[in-house]
Amino acid sequence: MRPLKIIVLAKQVPDTRHVGPDAMKPDGTVNRVKLSTVFNPDDLHALELALNIKDRIPGTEVTILTMGPPKAADIIREGYYRGADKGVMISDRRFGGADTLATSYTLMKGIEKLAPYDLILGGRQAIDGDTAQVGPQCAEKLNIPQVTYVEEILELKDTEIIAKRRLEKGTETVSSPYPCLITVHGSSPECRRRQAKKVMKFKYARTKTELSSRSIDELFIRLNKEKTYLNIPEWNVEDLNADTTRIGLAGSPTKVKSINSIVLTANETKHLTDSDTDIEGMIKELIIHHTIG
Ligand SMILES: Cc1cc2nc3c(=O)[nH]c(=O)nc-3n(C[C@H](O)[C@H](O)[C@H](O)COP(=O)(O)OP(=O)(O)OC[C@H]3O[C@@H](n4cnc5c(N)ncnc54)[C@H](O)[C@@H]3O)c2cc1C
């Protein structure tokens, strides 16, 4: 089997375990500066699937592609530490405030710039927007087949990939020709840990925006000049030759009007045991209130 070129779509997301009252801006977009961030969990599963293919087919190349603010370069470093070969950062203020339509357009432009490729792997969904639309939209825009909810790659042949999909009531085995886009389900294997050697090798890797920051240590600038593998490529609107009417807020028909935090009060909650009487009572109540049935 020939080596494959794989692109992993990975997003830096707010750590939803620590969301405070100022998590959203008045315009309904995420106030990213106020939130600590993590590698989107499903995207770590996608990275593992890619690295597993690399283990099975030597010479396979794994590239992480992310769109986000300058800080999202953490995602690329994290990918390097776990075994990715390359990383590309799409960053420009004009990409900010994107909905899924604008995000998938922008990622599609980045993927086209990275072509040729055999596989694009992404998470099933991101934990901040939770739409699960970006992967499928990218496939549509690239005009390539898509396989969603994948939990295992069963076989890699020269002309097709065979994958197992996780469905609500079982699994489904499907095949697709290359190139194709796969979204990865959280039931697939956990991502491998960082490797100490790779952390040592890539911990100084920086984008040009990071290197131009006033607070950057001179050591990072010197090392990035000496060792070019440390330079994380960063693409802006012009690099992608992107249509400015299709990116960022301007290219986003979706507007999040308000976010409500629902906190149940004591009289709105009910404690039930797993006894037949309690469960029967609950079902009757749900039917009476037309919640079900
Ligand atoms: C509360 C809330 C509600 C929202 N509702 C909507 C809505 O109804 N409609 C809408 O269009 N937008 C909505 N958005 C905006 C949406 O979150 C962003 O557009 C986001 O950039 C992409 O959508 P997602 O997070 O849902 O990604 P998903 O479609 O859930 O992501 C799937 C996969 O695509 C890849 N991916 C996604 N974003 C990136 C990225 N920036 N870089 C690299 N890979 C990426 C990852 O592999 C990810 O696992 C909402 C945002 C918030 C905070």
The ligand as a Gaussian input file, in Angstrom:
#p B3LYP/6-31G(d) Opt

LIG

0 1
 C      -23.453000      28.520000      21.330000
 C      -23.065000      28.529000      19.881000
 C      -24.001000      28.187000      18.932000
 C      -23.656000      28.164000      17.601000
 N      -24.612000      27.814000      16.694000
 C      -24.299000      27.808000      15.374000
 C      -25.279000      27.446000      14.420000
 O      -26.427000      27.131000      14.751000
 N      -24.907000      27.459000      13.110000
 C      -23.636000      27.792000      12.703000
 O      -23.356000      27.783000      11.506000
 N      -22.683000      28.147000      13.599000
 C      -22.979000      28.170000      14.924000
 N      -22.035000      28.538000      15.831000
 C      -20.702000      28.890000      15.367000
 C      -19.834000      27.671000      15.253000
 O      -19.485000      27.196000      16.519000
 C      -18.583000      28.069000      14.555000
 O      -18.897000      28.366000      13.238000
 C      -17.484000      27.066000      14.518000
 O      -16.329000      27.688000      13.983000
 C      -17.706000      25.815000      13.672000
 O      -18.758000      25.105000      14.069000
 P      -18.710000      23.999000      15.194000
 O      -17.891000      24.440000      16.332000
 O      -20.109000      23.662000      15.421000
 O      -17.887000      22.823000      14.466000
 P      -18.341000      21.354000      14.178000
 O      -19.026000      21.311000      12.866000
 O      -19.041000      20.744000      15.353000
 O      -16.865000      20.738000      14.030000
 C      -16.671000      19.487000      13.402000
 C      -15.222000      19.330000      13.106000
 O      -14.809000      20.277000      12.106000
 C      -13.445000      20.657000      12.338000
 N      -13.376000      22.091000      12.644000
 C      -14.359000      22.911000      13.049000
 N      -13.888000      24.164000      13.201000
 C      -12.575000      24.124000      12.890000
 C      -11.518000      25.078000      12.878000
 N      -11.727000      26.363000      13.211000
 N      -10.276000      24.674000      12.509000
 C      -10.043000      23.381000      12.181000
 N      -10.997000      22.430000      12.189000
 C      -12.235000      22.800000      12.528000
 C      -12.979000      19.839000      13.557000
 O      -12.424000      18.642000      13.091000
 C      -14.288000      19.576000      14.299000
 O      -14.262000      18.462000      15.142000
 C      -22.346000      28.533000      17.180000
 C      -21.420000      28.880000      18.134000
 C      -21.759000      28.887000      19.483000
 C      -20.730000      29.248000      20.491000

